[in-house]
Amino acid sequence: MKHEILTLFRESGLDAYADKFEPLIRPSYRIFTQKVPDEHALPSGASKIGGMPDLPAGESWPYWRSYPLSFIAQINLAELPPLADPILPKQGLLLFFYAASAMYGVKGFYDTHQTAKVLYVPDTAGIELIRTAPPEELEDCDPEAVFSPASVSFLTEWTIPPGESADIAGLGMSWSTNREDYDLYWDVFGRRFDEKFQHPDDMKNRLLGCPDAMQGDMQVHCVRLLEGADRKSEEDLLARASQWRLLFQVDSEDDKTGMMWEDVGRLYFWIEQDALARLDFSRVVCDVQGG
């Protein structure tokens, strides 16, 4: 499959970039949701989006400042289909949280990465998991900050970087410096790629791979948020930004989970490549893009 994607890339008039582009073709898990009327029907530790987290006994609910974080999803790694080049362990639980109740109008919200948290539980077999109700102050938020449960299923799917990304700019195909090849990449190759290799469902929940971006670059945003804007050069900035990888994205499925990210947008969790290899989720960055 990866060879077929690279062939399509070359046929789109981009052969000069093929060798450097090949590592940017990344596998992912596409996630499909099914509304769950009764969350008690879901086994403890099962993958889901929304609902209540299954926290390890003794684990406190995460907060940013005085704001309790909203539970977004949990992924049981044992439920994932195999990848040719495994990125995550075969066992464990990933739980995703975000300060949705503080998104609008809270000073400093967009100046820190601490509005998001990813909890990694390496082994669920030997510990007690407790399905934990959210703090009461989340119940009355407007817009909603407690989300309805949805069960999930997974499909392995190859992905490519969006046109406006550090990955593509690093190849020399940025919108501002090489518009001709940028247009070939996004308008010709990108369109053909979507038609041939992507599931047609409009809802794009995803674990790993490349993001389904709705606006501009997010990798550079991660660097600037954690390291500041004072970089030595544009080349240095792109090199640092290209180390950031999509960890998880969740769509606005208001009819299933009650989630609405800005104007029918998506919520994206990002992590540095080396940190992912170490399973260190302490510096995850979240970004939101609207439609």
Salt bridges, closest charged atoms under 4 A:
ASP15 OD1 - ARG10 NE 2.79
GLU22 OE2 - LYS2 NZ 3.06
GLU39 OE2 - LYS48 NZ 2.53
ASP54 OD1 - ARG131 NE 2.80
GLU157 OE1 - ARG30 NH1 3.06
GLU157 OE1 - ARG206 NH1 2.85
ASP167 OD2 - ARG26 NH1 3.04
ASP183 OD1 - ARG179 NE 3.05
GLU195 OE2 - ARG191 NH1 3.77
ASP212 OD1 - LYS204 NZ 3.92
ASP212 OD2 - ARG206 NE 2.81
GLU227 OE1 - ARG231 NH1 2.76
GLU227 OE2 - ARG240 NH2 2.37
ASP236 OD2 - ARG231 NH2 3.03
ASP251 OD2 - ARG266 NE 2.86
GLU253 OE1 - LYS256 NZ 3.88
GLU272 OE2 - ARG240 NH2 3.05
GLU272 OE1 - ARG283 NH2 2.72
ASP280 OD2 - ARG278 NH2 3.36
